[in-house]
Amino acid sequence: MEISDVIKELRELNELVPKPFRLPSKNEVAEAENNLGVKFSEDYERYLLGASDVIYGTIEPAVVTAHSGYLNLVEVADRAWNEMEVPRNLLPICEDNGDYYCLNEKGEVVFWSHDGTTDEKWNSLADWIKEVWIEGN
């Protein structure tokens, strides 16, 4: 599964909402990287710039645009790292009832549970988007 394929599919599934998010600028993505002290993978950056404004189903991935409230990536990561004790080598990209879907250094998405470690993981961001976000709704 390629990230460009799932971005296209997400764009087609995007739900109309009264106040939709907007896509971030490259500067906003770079600012989020700087604030978090991490370098985003190419696929995650492509997702942020190409589909992070998509609203579909109940999955709500974090975003990097201003005024995004509880979905702000920097705030999501800060809560996960400092309050929930998610390891710093994991980048929380989506919070789910105190659990987190996180990107690791290999570009895999891993599930971190507040109940303890799990073996749930997806080989890529594209696989996670397809299997969990798109097919899971």
C-alpha positions in Angstrom: 0.0 0.0 0.0 1.4 3.4 -1.0 0.7 6.6 0.9 -0.4 8.3 -2.3 -3.1 5.7 -2.8 -4.6 6.1 0.7 -4.4 9.9 0.5 -6.5 9.7 -2.7 -9.0 7.3 -1.0 -9.2 9.6 2.1 -9.9 12.6 -0.1 -12.8 10.7 -1.7 -14.2 9.7 1.7 -13.9 13.2 3.2 -17.1 14.1 5.1 -18.6 17.5 4.9 -18.6 19.3 8.2 -19.6 22.8 9.3 -16.0 23.9 10.2 -13.5 21.7 8.4 -9.8 21.7 9.1 -7.5 23.1 6.5 -4.3 21.6 5.2 -1.1 22.9 6.9 1.6 24.8 5.1 5.1 23.3 4.9 6.2 26.0 7.4 3.6 24.7 9.9 4.8 21.1 9.4 8.4 22.2 10.0 7.4 24.2 13.1 5.7 21.1 14.5 8.8 19.1 13.9 10.9 21.7 15.6 8.6 21.9 18.6 8.6 18.2 19.0 12.3 17.7 18.3 11.7 15.1 15.6 12.0 14.7 11.9 8.8 13.4 10.3 9.0 10.5 7.9 8.4 11.3 4.2 5.1 9.5 4.3 3.9 11.3 7.4 4.8 14.6 5.9 3.0 13.7 2.7 -0.1 12.7 4.8 0.0 16.0 6.8 0.3 18.1 3.7 -2.2 16.1 1.6 -4.9 14.7 3.8 -4.7 15.8 7.4 -7.9 17.9 6.9 -9.9 14.8 6.1 -12.8 14.0 8.4 -14.0 10.4 8.1 -15.6 8.2 10.7 -14.5 8.1 14.3 -10.7 8.1 13.9 -9.3 11.6 14.6 -5.5 11.7 13.8 -3.6 14.7 15.2 -3.1 17.8 13.0 -0.5 20.5 12.9 -2.6 23.6 12.1 -3.3 26.4 14.6 -6.5 26.4 16.6 -6.9 22.6 16.3 -7.7 22.1 20.0 -7.3 18.7 21.4 -6.2 17.3 18.0 -3.0 19.5 17.9 -0.1 17.1 17.3 2.3 19.0 19.7 -0.3 18.9 22.5 -1.2 15.2 21.8 2.5 14.2 21.9 3.1 16.3 25.1 0.2 14.6 26.9 1.2 11.2 25.7 4.9 11.6 26.6 4.5 13.5 29.9 1.2 12.3 31.3 0.7 8.8 29.9 4.4 7.9 29.8 4.5 6.9 26.1 8.2 6.3 25.2 9.8 9.3 23.5 11.0 7.1 20.6 7.3 6.9 19.6 5.5 9.8 18.0 1.8 9.7 19.0 -0.2 10.5 15.8 -3.7 9.6 17.1 -5.1 9.3 20.5 -7.9 6.8 21.2 -9.4 6.9 24.7 -6.0 7.1 26.5 -4.3 4.8 24.0 -2.2 5.9 21.1 -1.3 5.0 17.6 2.4 6.0 17.2 5.0 6.1 14.5 8.3 4.5 15.4 11.8 5.1 13.9 11.2 2.4 11.2 8.0 4.1 9.9 5.8 1.5 11.4 2.6 2.4 13.3 2.4 0.8 16.7 -0.4 0.7 19.2 0.5 1.9 22.7 -2.0 1.0 25.4 -2.3 2.6 28.8 -2.9 -1.0 30.0 0.5 -2.1 28.9 2.5 -3.0 25.8 0.8 -4.7 22.9 2.1 -6.4 19.8 -0.3 -4.5 17.5 1.5 -2.8 14.6 1.3 -1.9 11.0 4.2 -2.0 8.6 3.5 1.6 7.4 1.4 4.7 7.9 -0.4 3.8 4.6 -1.3 0.3 6.0 -2.6 1.8 9.3 -4.7 4.4 7.4 -6.2 1.7 5.2 -6.8 -1.0 7.8 -7.7 1.0 10.9 -9.0 4.3 9.7 -10.7 3.5 6.4 -11.7 -0.2 6.8 -12.3 0.2 10.5 -15.1 2.7 10.1 
